[in-house]
Amino acid sequence: MPTPTSPIGVFDSGIGGLSVLQALREVLPGERFVYLADSGNAPYGERGDAFVQARSARITDWMRNQHDVKALVIACNTATAAAIDSLRDGNPGLPIIGVEPALKPAALYSKTHKVGVIATQGTVSSHRFATLQAAHSAHTQFVVQACAGLARAIEDSTLPSISASQNATQIRALCAQYTSAMGTFGTAPGEIDTLVLGCTHYVFAADALRSLVGPGVTLVDTGTPVARRTYSLLHATGMLRKQDVEMGTAAEACQLFTTGDVSALRHAAEQWLGLPTTCASSAAIA
C-alpha cells in the first residue's frame, strides 16, 4: 500500500511529459517521482484509442506493481482523452490526474475572444476535446489545428543520431506550417491573441512558436495547473511527503524510465530539467 513517502508516477508517450514533470517538481519539491516515457510507442496522437487505452493500463499496472505510486499523472493529452475514465474505473483509490488543452484559462485570457489550439490528431478528434470545446465556446472562437509530425520531431530532437540544427529547422518549419494555416495572430480585433499548446511536447517548441506568432500572443500550457491539482489531492488525503524525510540522491528522488532510446531521455533530462544522466534507465513493458 502506498504511504506518504511513496513516489508520484508520471507517464507520457515520450519525452513531452517532462514539461509536466518540471512543473510538478517546482510545486512539489519535497516529493519523489517516477517518470515513464513510452517512446518505443510514441507518439500516441497518431495511434488509435484502443492501443492507447491498452498501453495506459499496462503502464499503470507497472507503476503500481513496481513502484507502489501514491498518485498517477497522465502527462499526455491523447492518453488522458482516450484512457483516463477506464483507468479511474480500474484503479479505485488511486488519485489519477490527467492533462487536457487549457481552453478554459485561454478563453479567460483572450481579449479578442479568438483562441488558437494546436494538438495531436488524437486529441482534437476525441469526444473529450469536443465536450471541452463546446463548454467554453459561448464567448470564444477556437481555431483548432492538428499538428501531424510535430510531437515526433520534438521527440527526435534528443536523439544523438540527428543533427541539432537539422532538427531545429524541421520543428520550426512544422510550427510555421501549422500556425500559418490558422490565420492571423496578434492583438487586434479578429486576430488570435492566445495559443493553447495542447500537447505536452509542444512546450519544448515554445521558442519557435513565439518567434512565429509574435510577442503579444499568450502561450498557454497545462503543466502548472496539473501540478497544483496534484498537490491539492495529496494534501486533502494526507499523503504529502513530510519535508524532514530524507530524499536521497537526485537519481533516487527522480527516477526516469523509457521504452525507447535511453540516451535520448538522458539528454532531454539533462538539457531541459538539469537532472543527472544517472536518473534515466531503460524499462521493458510488454
C-alpha angles and dihedrals in degrees: 000000000000119000132192088271092056117107129254113243121223127181140177137167086259144329097323091088089066085084088062092043088053091055092045091054090051095050096037105033094160096057133095120231139201114197125191122194108194089201092149086070101032139171103039091186091075095049131078127266094250092057093046092048092051094048092046091052092048092049092048090053090050092049092051099040099040102032107019091225118198094209136010127219117197099210093188127086093207094050091046091053094046104035118016095094094051092044092053091047091050097044109045113183095026113106106231118190121190136191127233133174109285097242095144098056090039091056089051093048097047117100094183091047089230116115130183121215124194119187143134122288089248092058099044092046094053126107089229091059092046090053092047092049093048091051093059103033099091094095102009133071112215119205104201123198127182109213109207112196098010097101089047092051091050090047090052093049090086096052111110090216092066123075111245093221092047092050093046089053091051093048092049092047092052092046090050092048094052100039091048089053090056099061135245121345122207145089100276121106111283094022127113106253099170129049121196115210097215097183124060090226091062093069086074090058093051094113092055092046092048092053090052102044098036136242095281094064118091117227113209126195133168106235101102097042089051091050091050091049090051091051091050094051094048092045092050092053097042092246101124113122113250111248094230094059113109111255100195123211124340089255090054094045094051117028117185125195134181138189088207137048107341092199089061092053091046091051092048093047092050095042100042105026103025091236124150116257089240088075092073129077140159122263128198109212111167 
